[in-house]
Amino acid sequence: MVNIVLYNIVNRMKIVSWNCNGALRKKLHKLSTLEADLYIIQECENPDIYSGQSEEFHTFSANNLWAGKSKHRGLGVFAKNSLKLERLNWDHSYRGRELQWFIPFSINNEFNIVAVWNHHANAKAFKYIGQFWLFMQNNKDKFKNSIICGDFNSNTIWDHWDRWWNHSDVVRELDDLGIASLYHAQTGEKQGMENQPTFYMHRKSEKPYHIDYAFISRSMMSGSMVKIGSPSEWLELSDHMPLVVELMTDN
C-alpha cells in the first residue's frame, strides 16, 4: 500500500490504507508523499461531487471506486490510471439490510482486494467487526488470492465471551482460508498485543489502539511488508495512521 502496467503486473505494488478523518482533498499534499499505486481511504468525500473543487483532487480521483451514504464521508479506492479497477458483484446483504462499507474489486483481472471500513451501521447486534463477519460468510468462497485491507475498527482486546463473531473468530476464519495479517506475520506479535498503534482516540497519544489491518493471502506474503505511519507526521491530519503495504506479486 513500482508501477503496474495494464494487464501486466510487475513484481511490486504499493498500497496505502488510511482513514483520513474527512476532507481528503485538503490532505493530498501529505498523502501524495507516500507515492502509492493504490489508495484505500476511509471517511473521504464523494469524488464525483468534490473532484471539481481542486485540480489536484480531480487528477487524484480520476480512477476511483466509492461507496457511502453521506457525500462527505464514505469509503474510496483511488488508483493510478494504469491500473484497471473492476468492482465485483459480491453479496452485501443481511436480512434485507446492506452491510457497510466494503468495496470488493479486482486489479487488472489478476487478484481481488476488499476495501474495508467497518461501521456501526446502526446494527443492534452485528456492529463493526460483525459487519465484516457477515460479509465474509456471504463471500468466503471468493476470498482466494485476495487482499482485505482497511479500517476494521476492531481488536482482539474487545472480544466478547458470548459472541461467535469476535475479532479473534474473524482472524481464525481468515487463517482457515489461507489469509493472515501482514503486520502480525512480519512482527511476530500476537493479536491484541500490538506494539505499533494505528489509531489514537480523540488524537490523544495516551489512547493508542491497533485497529487497521492488511490481511493478505499467504501466497502473496513472501517478500511483502507493511509500515505504519508515525503520529508525529500524521496525527495533525487524522486520528488514524496510514498503513503502507509493499506487496510482492507472483510475477
Kinemage of the C-alpha trace (Angstrom):
@kinemage 1
@onewidth
@group {chain A} dominant
@subgroup {mainchain}
@vectorlist {calphas} color= white
{ca met a 1} P 0.000 0.000 0.000
{ca val a 2} P 6.567 0.158 -8.847
{ca asn a 3} L 4.076 0.843 -11.183
{ca ile a 4} L 1.646 -1.645 -12.627
{ca val a 5} L 1.000 -1.694 -16.357
{ca leu a 6} L -2.493 -2.633 -17.507
{ca tyr a 7} L -2.772 -6.429 -17.821
{ca asn a 8} L 0.904 -6.837 -16.896
{ca ile a 9} L 1.553 -6.640 -13.173
{ca val a 10} L 5.182 -6.147 -12.180
{ca asn a 11} L 6.799 -7.529 -9.068
{ca arg a 12} L 5.915 -4.813 -6.568
{ca met a 13} L 2.883 -2.737 -5.777
{ca lys a 14} L 2.418 -0.124 -3.065
{ca ile a 15} L -0.969 0.089 -1.350
{ca val a 16} L -1.871 2.694 1.263
{ca ser a 17} L -4.896 2.365 3.535
{ca trp a 18} L -5.783 5.435 5.578
{ca asn a 19} L -8.803 6.747 7.437
{ca cys a 20} L -8.348 10.398 6.524
{ca asn a 21} L -10.926 11.701 9.043
{ca gly a 22} L -12.687 13.695 6.340
{ca ala a 23} L -11.758 16.335 3.739
{ca leu a 24} L -9.313 14.173 1.782
{ca arg a 25} L -8.978 16.838 -0.910
{ca lys a 26} L -7.332 19.132 1.653
{ca lys a 27} L -4.795 16.491 2.744
{ca leu a 28} L -3.436 15.282 -0.597
{ca his a 29} L -0.269 17.335 -0.159
{ca lys a 30} L 0.762 14.897 2.583
{ca leu a 31} L -0.783 11.699 1.249
{ca ser a 32} L 0.906 12.096 -2.141
{ca thr a 33} L 4.329 11.879 -0.481
{ca leu a 34} L 3.689 8.140 0.020
{ca glu a 35} L 3.682 7.662 -3.779
{ca ala a 36} L 1.369 4.642 -3.761
{ca asp a 37} L -0.111 2.807 -6.726
{ca leu a 38} L -3.410 2.319 -4.911
{ca tyr a 39} L -5.075 4.153 -2.014
{ca ile a 40} L -7.891 2.781 0.154
{ca ile a 41} L -9.327 5.752 2.024
{ca gln a 42} L -11.982 5.732 4.736
{ca glu a 43} L -14.086 8.785 5.679
{ca cys a 44} L -13.392 10.514 2.369
{ca glu a 45} L -15.771 12.669 0.366
{ca asn a 46} L -17.538 11.506 -2.801
{ca pro a 47} L -15.131 12.329 -5.661
{ca asp a 48} L -17.985 12.616 -8.167
{ca ile a 49} L -19.205 15.619 -6.194
{ca tyr a 50} L -15.991 17.177 -4.897
{ca ser a 51} L -13.391 16.494 -7.595
{ca gly a 52} L -14.256 19.773 -9.302
{ca gln a 53} L -13.160 21.781 -6.282
{ca ser a 54} L -9.458 21.365 -6.991
{ca glu a 55} L -7.342 20.258 -9.917
{ca glu a 56} L -5.214 18.131 -7.597
{ca phe a 57} L -8.230 16.168 -6.311
{ca his a 58} L -9.644 15.885 -9.830
{ca thr a 59} L -6.409 14.268 -11.033
{ca phe a 60} L -6.041 12.079 -7.929
{ca ser a 61} L -9.595 10.729 -8.194
{ca ala a 62} L -9.691 10.132 -11.952
{ca asn a 63} L -9.609 6.343 -11.437
{ca asn a 64} L -11.791 5.592 -8.412
{ca leu a 65} L -14.439 3.458 -6.752
{ca trp a 66} L -16.530 4.910 -3.927
{ca ala a 67} L -19.321 3.836 -1.566
{ca gly a 68} L -21.227 5.757 1.076
{ca lys a 69} L -24.482 7.344 2.125
{ca ser a 70} L -23.103 10.757 3.033
{ca lys a 71} L -21.371 12.754 0.308
{ca his a 72} L -18.933 13.946 2.957
{ca arg a 73} L -17.701 10.613 4.361
{ca gly a 74} L -17.535 7.264 2.631
{ca leu a 75} L -15.096 4.589 1.513
{ca gly a 76} L -12.963 5.300 -1.540
{ca val a 77} L -10.447 3.476 -3.708
{ca phe a 78} L -8.101 5.588 -5.823
{ca ala a 79} L -5.613 4.124 -8.289
{ca lys a 80} L -3.099 5.151 -10.882
{ca asn a 81} L -4.633 5.393 -14.318
{ca ser a 82} L -2.517 2.445 -15.469
{ca leu a 83} L -4.494 0.135 -13.187
{ca lys a 84} L -7.800 -1.398 -14.217
{ca leu a 85} L -10.253 -1.388 -11.305
{ca glu a 86} L -13.360 -3.534 -11.626
{ca arg a 87} L -15.966 -3.512 -8.863
{ca leu a 88} L -17.080 -7.070 -8.052
{ca asn a 89} L -20.710 -8.016 -7.558
{ca trp a 90} L -20.415 -9.717 -4.175
{ca asp a 91} L -23.196 -10.210 -1.625
{ca his a 92} L -23.545 -7.174 0.678
{ca ser a 93} L -26.876 -8.086 2.253
{ca tyr a 94} L -28.064 -9.409 5.600
{ca arg a 95} L -31.775 -9.870 6.253
{ca gly a 96} L -32.650 -7.204 3.747
{ca arg a 97} L -30.110 -4.654 5.008
{ca glu a 98} L -26.886 -3.528 3.393
{ca leu a 99} L -23.609 -4.387 5.096
{ca gln a 100} L -21.464 -1.256 5.466
{ca trp a 101} L -18.904 -0.496 3.994
{ca phe a 102} L -16.993 -2.847 1.698
{ca ile a 103} L -15.732 -2.457 -1.865
{ca pro a 104} L -14.591 -5.750 -3.415
{ca phe a 105} L -12.734 -5.174 -6.668
{ca ser a 106} L -10.203 -6.769 -8.962
{ca ile a 107} L -6.866 -5.346 -10.055
{ca asn a 108} L -6.115 -5.874 -13.747
{ca asn a 109} L -8.124 -9.109 -13.559
{ca glu a 110} L -5.199 -10.618 -11.612
{ca phe a 111} L -6.289 -10.674 -7.952
{ca asn a 112} L -9.002 -9.288 -5.696
{ca ile a 113} L -8.926 -6.644 -2.987
{ca val a 114} L -11.637 -5.936 -0.424
{ca ala a 115} L -11.540 -2.355 0.815
{ca val a 116} L -12.938 -2.173 4.364
{ca trp a 117} L -14.446 0.438 6.626
{ca asn a 118} L -16.191 -1.444 9.434
{ca his a 119} L -19.100 0.628 10.576
{ca his a 120} L -21.537 0.773 13.488
{ca ala a 121} L -24.223 0.686 10.783
{ca asn a 122} L -26.997 1.243 13.384
{ca ala a 123} L -26.962 -2.516 13.897
{ca lys a 124} L -28.408 -3.991 17.082
{ca ala a 125} L -26.045 -6.963 17.057
{ca phe a 126} L -23.554 -7.198 14.215
{ca lys a 127} L -21.698 -3.919 14.628
{ca tyr a 128} L -18.181 -3.132 13.381
{ca ile a 129} L -16.362 -6.492 13.110
{ca gly a 130} L -19.776 -8.162 12.987
{ca gln a 131} L -20.424 -6.390 9.691
{ca phe a 132} L -17.282 -7.908 8.229
{ca trp a 133} L -18.027 -11.340 9.712
{ca leu a 134} L -21.373 -11.348 7.903
{ca phe a 135} L -19.761 -10.132 4.686
{ca met a 136} L -17.201 -12.923 4.989
{ca gln a 137} L -19.881 -15.582 5.494
{ca asn a 138} L -21.591 -14.371 2.319
{ca asn a 139} L -18.449 -14.337 0.207
{ca lys a 140} L -15.703 -16.527 1.692
{ca asp a 141} L -15.763 -18.800 -1.366
{ca lys a 142} L -14.450 -15.790 -3.333
{ca phe a 143} L -11.633 -14.858 -0.933
{ca lys a 144} L -8.946 -16.967 -2.624
{ca asn a 145} L -5.946 -14.941 -3.820
{ca ser a 146} L -7.177 -11.815 -2.069
{ca ile a 147} L -6.135 -8.816 -0.014
{ca ile a 148} L -8.501 -7.439 2.644
{ca cys a 149} L -7.411 -4.036 3.821
{ca gly a 150} L -8.733 -1.097 5.769
{ca asp a 151} L -10.135 0.292 8.990
{ca phe a 152} L -11.653 -2.660 10.846
{ca asn a 153} L -12.474 -0.659 13.995
{ca ser a 154} L -11.669 -3.847 15.900
{ca asn a 155} L -9.122 -5.652 18.026
{ca thr a 156} L -8.979 -8.904 19.996
{ca ile a 157} L -8.970 -6.888 23.243
{ca trp a 158} L -12.674 -6.187 22.650
{ca asp a 159} L -13.718 -9.827 22.174
{ca his a 160} L -16.934 -10.805 23.994
{ca trp a 161} L -17.064 -14.256 25.582
{ca asp a 162} L -20.625 -14.951 24.420
{ca arg a 163} L -20.134 -13.972 20.773
{ca trp a 164} L -19.166 -16.221 17.879
{ca trp a 165} L -18.117 -13.385 15.536
{ca asn a 166} L -15.410 -11.703 17.610
{ca his a 167} L -12.251 -10.240 16.109
{ca ser a 168} L -10.427 -13.445 17.059
{ca asp a 169} L -13.069 -15.537 15.293
{ca val a 170} L -12.610 -13.498 12.118
{ca val a 171} L -8.829 -13.926 12.293
{ca arg a 172} L -9.222 -17.704 12.697
{ca glu a 173} L -11.665 -17.998 9.815
{ca leu a 174} L -9.380 -15.966 7.561
{ca asp a 175} L -6.461 -18.169 8.584
{ca asp a 176} L -8.500 -21.214 7.541
{ca leu a 177} L -8.802 -19.551 4.121
{ca gly a 178} L -5.039 -19.066 3.919
{ca ile a 179} L -5.225 -15.329 4.718
{ca ala a 180} L -3.296 -13.634 7.539
{ca ser a 181} L -2.459 -10.186 8.886
{ca leu a 182} L 0.743 -8.997 7.233
{ca tyr a 183} L 1.662 -6.888 10.278
{ca his a 184} L 1.431 -9.836 12.662
{ca ala a 185} L 3.280 -12.167 10.315
{ca gln a 186} L 6.014 -9.561 9.943
{ca thr a 187} L 6.412 -8.672 13.627
{ca gly a 188} L 5.561 -11.987 15.278
{ca glu a 189} L 3.285 -10.120 17.669
{ca lys a 190} L 0.010 -11.688 18.767
{ca gln a 191} L -3.401 -10.218 18.032
{ca gly a 192} L -4.271 -7.828 20.844
{ca met a 193} L -0.623 -7.318 21.828
{ca glu a 194} L 0.472 -4.945 19.071
{ca asn a 195} L 3.311 -2.536 19.823
{ca gln a 196} L 2.514 -0.134 16.988
{ca pro a 197} L -0.847 1.685 17.151
{ca thr a 198} L -2.765 2.639 14.034
{ca phe a 199} L -5.310 4.821 15.843
{ca tyr a 200} L -5.240 7.431 18.605
{ca met a 201} L -8.676 8.070 20.074
{ca his a 202} L -9.509 11.775 20.003
{ca arg a 203} L -5.961 12.221 18.627
{ca lys a 204} L -4.543 11.671 22.109
{ca ser a 205} L -1.221 9.848 22.342
{ca glu a 206} L -2.290 8.246 25.641
{ca lys a 207} L -5.170 6.414 23.895
{ca pro a 208} L -3.477 4.210 21.284
{ca tyr a 209} L -5.093 1.202 19.568
{ca his a 210} L -4.319 -1.105 16.661
{ca ile a 211} L -7.479 -1.321 14.540
{ca asp a 212} L -6.326 -1.067 10.893
{ca tyr a 213} L -5.140 -4.196 9.089
{ca ala a 214} L -3.904 -5.639 5.819
{ca phe a 215} L -4.880 -9.301 5.597
{ca ile a 216} L -3.350 -10.992 2.578
{ca ser a 217} L -3.285 -14.468 1.077
{ca arg a 218} L -0.236 -16.391 2.244
{ca ser a 219} L 0.736 -16.910 -1.387
{ca met a 220} L 1.433 -13.144 -1.508
{ca met a 221} L 3.176 -12.978 1.868
{ca ser a 222} L 6.757 -13.730 0.815
{ca gly a 223} L 8.666 -10.511 0.235
{ca ser a 224} L 5.737 -8.286 1.192
{ca met a 225} L 5.937 -5.848 4.089
{ca val a 226} L 3.881 -3.223 5.901
{ca lys a 227} L 4.770 0.012 7.671
{ca ile a 228} L 2.632 2.215 9.919
{ca gly a 229} L 2.824 5.980 9.707
{ca ser a 230} L 4.238 7.991 12.559
{ca pro a 231} L 1.941 10.127 14.747
{ca ser a 232} L 4.476 12.945 14.572
{ca glu a 233} L 3.722 13.169 10.852
{ca trp a 234} L 0.045 12.226 10.632
{ca leu a 235} L -1.796 12.960 13.886
{ca glu a 236} L -2.469 16.572 12.969
{ca leu a 237} L -4.372 15.307 9.910
{ca ser a 238} L -6.232 12.294 11.304
{ca asp a 239} L -6.684 10.051 14.332
{ca his a 240} L -5.570 7.120 12.139
{ca met a 241} L -2.090 6.389 10.857
{ca pro a 242} L -1.697 5.147 7.277
{ca leu a 243} L -0.838 1.516 6.575
{ca val a 244} L 1.741 1.333 3.796
{ca val a 245} L 1.881 -2.113 2.187
{ca glu a 246} L 4.647 -3.121 -0.191
{ca leu a 247} L 3.151 -6.096 -1.948
{ca met a 248} L 5.230 -8.672 -3.814
{ca thr a 249} L 3.247 -10.276 -6.617
{ca asp a 250} L 3.800 -13.724 -8.105
{ca asn a 251} L 5.229 -12.369 -11.335
